[in-house]
Amino acid sequence: MALNKELYETGDGASIVVENDDIQNDSGIFTDIYLALFSTVSEYWANNVFDININSETEKALTSNSLDPKGIENIKRAVESDLLNLGYADFIVLLTEIDNSRLEIKIDAQNNGIFQVVWDFTENQIIEFKTI
């Protein structure tokens, strides 16, 4: 899938980084992970622009499961499935319930860094996505 374009989260599907009238490339896999977990064919604006086909199971799992042990396991399976679709095999996924409405997803991409996502079940959205 590798889009390899640098994006930043805007709360509405991310925006491309443009510098000097040129779309910037992403030097790591941050963009790939973001798109794999939170993009669907019908909603992601760049599917047609870059001729890619992304259909995240993670976002569907986050919005259709509750924050209980069974729901957390379903979400973990969705995250692992989406990451496998990237073509990368060396990921460690850890999910931690922060409180009764927030879930932390940590993705250890081995030599490519650790990515942290915090999902708010009350708002049904990402409240944090960063490299740690």
Secondary structure as a PSIPRED ss2 file (coil, helix, strand):
# PSIPRED VFORMAT (PSIPRED V4.0)

   1 M C   1.000  0.000  0.000
   2 A C   1.000  0.000  0.000
   3 L C   1.000  0.000  0.000
   4 N C   1.000  0.000  0.000
   5 K E   0.000  0.000  1.000
   6 E C   1.000  0.000  0.000
   7 L E   0.000  0.000  1.000
   8 Y E   0.000  0.000  1.000
   9 E C   1.000  0.000  0.000
  10 T C   1.000  0.000  0.000
  11 G C   1.000  0.000  0.000
  12 D C   1.000  0.000  0.000
  13 G C   1.000  0.000  0.000
  14 A C   1.000  0.000  0.000
  15 S E   0.000  0.000  1.000
  16 I E   0.000  0.000  1.000
  17 V C   1.000  0.000  0.000
  18 V E   0.000  0.000  1.000
  19 E E   0.000  0.000  1.000
  20 N C   1.000  0.000  0.000
  21 D C   1.000  0.000  0.000
  22 D E   0.000  0.000  1.000
  23 I E   0.000  0.000  1.000
  24 Q C   1.000  0.000  0.000
  25 N E   0.000  0.000  1.000
  26 D C   1.000  0.000  0.000
  27 S C   1.000  0.000  0.000
  28 G C   1.000  0.000  0.000
  29 I C   1.000  0.000  0.000
  30 F H   0.000  1.000  0.000
  31 T H   0.000  1.000  0.000
  32 D H   0.000  1.000  0.000
  33 I H   0.000  1.000  0.000
  34 Y H   0.000  1.000  0.000
  35 L H   0.000  1.000  0.000
  36 A H   0.000  1.000  0.000
  37 L H   0.000  1.000  0.000
  38 F H   0.000  1.000  0.000
  39 S C   1.000  0.000  0.000
  40 T C   1.000  0.000  0.000
  41 V C   1.000  0.000  0.000
  42 S C   1.000  0.000  0.000
  43 E C   1.000  0.000  0.000
  44 Y C   1.000  0.000  0.000
  45 W C   1.000  0.000  0.000
  46 A H   0.000  1.000  0.000
  47 N H   0.000  1.000  0.000
  48 N H   0.000  1.000  0.000
  49 V H   0.000  1.000  0.000
  50 F C   1.000  0.000  0.000
  51 D C   1.000  0.000  0.000
  52 I C   1.000  0.000  0.000
  53 N C   1.000  0.000  0.000
  54 I C   1.000  0.000  0.000
  55 N C   1.000  0.000  0.000
  56 S C   1.000  0.000  0.000
  57 E C   1.000  0.000  0.000
  58 T H   0.000  1.000  0.000
  59 E H   0.000  1.000  0.000
  60 K H   0.000  1.000  0.000
  61 A H   0.000  1.000  0.000
  62 L H   0.000  1.000  0.000
  63 T H   0.000  1.000  0.000
  64 S H   0.000  1.000  0.000
  65 N C   1.000  0.000  0.000
  66 S C   1.000  0.000  0.000
  67 L C   1.000  0.000  0.000
  68 D C   1.000  0.000  0.000
  69 P H   0.000  1.000  0.000
  70 K H   0.000  1.000  0.000
  71 G H   0.000  1.000  0.000
  72 I H   0.000  1.000  0.000
  73 E H   0.000  1.000  0.000
  74 N H   0.000  1.000  0.000
  75 I H   0.000  1.000  0.000
  76 K H   0.000  1.000  0.000
  77 R H   0.000  1.000  0.000
  78 A H   0.000  1.000  0.000
  79 V H   0.000  1.000  0.000
  80 E H   0.000  1.000  0.000
  81 S H   0.000  1.000  0.000
  82 D H   0.000  1.000  0.000
  83 L H   0.000  1.000  0.000
  84 L H   0.000  1.000  0.000
  85 N H   0.000  1.000  0.000
  86 L C   1.000  0.000  0.000
  87 G C   1.000  0.000  0.000
  88 Y C   1.000  0.000  0.000
  89 A C   1.000  0.000  0.000
  90 D C   1.000  0.000  0.000
  91 F C   1.000  0.000  0.000
  92 I E   0.000  0.000  1.000
  93 V E   0.000  0.000  1.000
  94 L E   0.000  0.000  1.000
  95 L E   0.000  0.000  1.000
  96 T E   0.000  0.000  1.000
  97 E E   0.000  0.000  1.000
  98 I C   1.000  0.000  0.000
  99 D C   1.000  0.000  0.000
 100 N C   1.000  0.000  0.000
 101 S C   1.000  0.000  0.000
 102 R E   0.000  0.000  1.000
 103 L E   0.000  0.000  1.000
 104 E E   0.000  0.000  1.000
 105 I E   0.000  0.000  1.000
 106 K E   0.000  0.000  1.000
 107 I E   0.000  0.000  1.000
 108 D E   0.000  0.000  1.000
 109 A C   1.000  0.000  0.000
 110 Q H   0.000  1.000  0.000
 111 N H   0.000  1.000  0.000
 112 N H   0.000  1.000  0.000
 113 G C   1.000  0.000  0.000
 114 I E   0.000  0.000  1.000
 115 F E   0.000  0.000  1.000
 116 Q E   0.000  0.000  1.000
 117 V E   0.000  0.000  1.000
 118 V E   0.000  0.000  1.000
 119 W E   0.000  0.000  1.000
 120 D E   0.000  0.000  1.000
 121 F C   1.000  0.000  0.000
 122 T C   1.000  0.000  0.000
 123 E C   1.000  0.000  0.000
 124 N C   1.000  0.000  0.000
 125 Q E   0.000  0.000  1.000
 126 I E   0.000  0.000  1.000
 127 I E   0.000  0.000  1.000
 128 E E   0.000  0.000  1.000
 129 F E   0.000  0.000  1.000
 130 K E   0.000  0.000  1.000
 131 T E   0.000  0.000  1.000
 132 I C   1.000  0.000  0.000
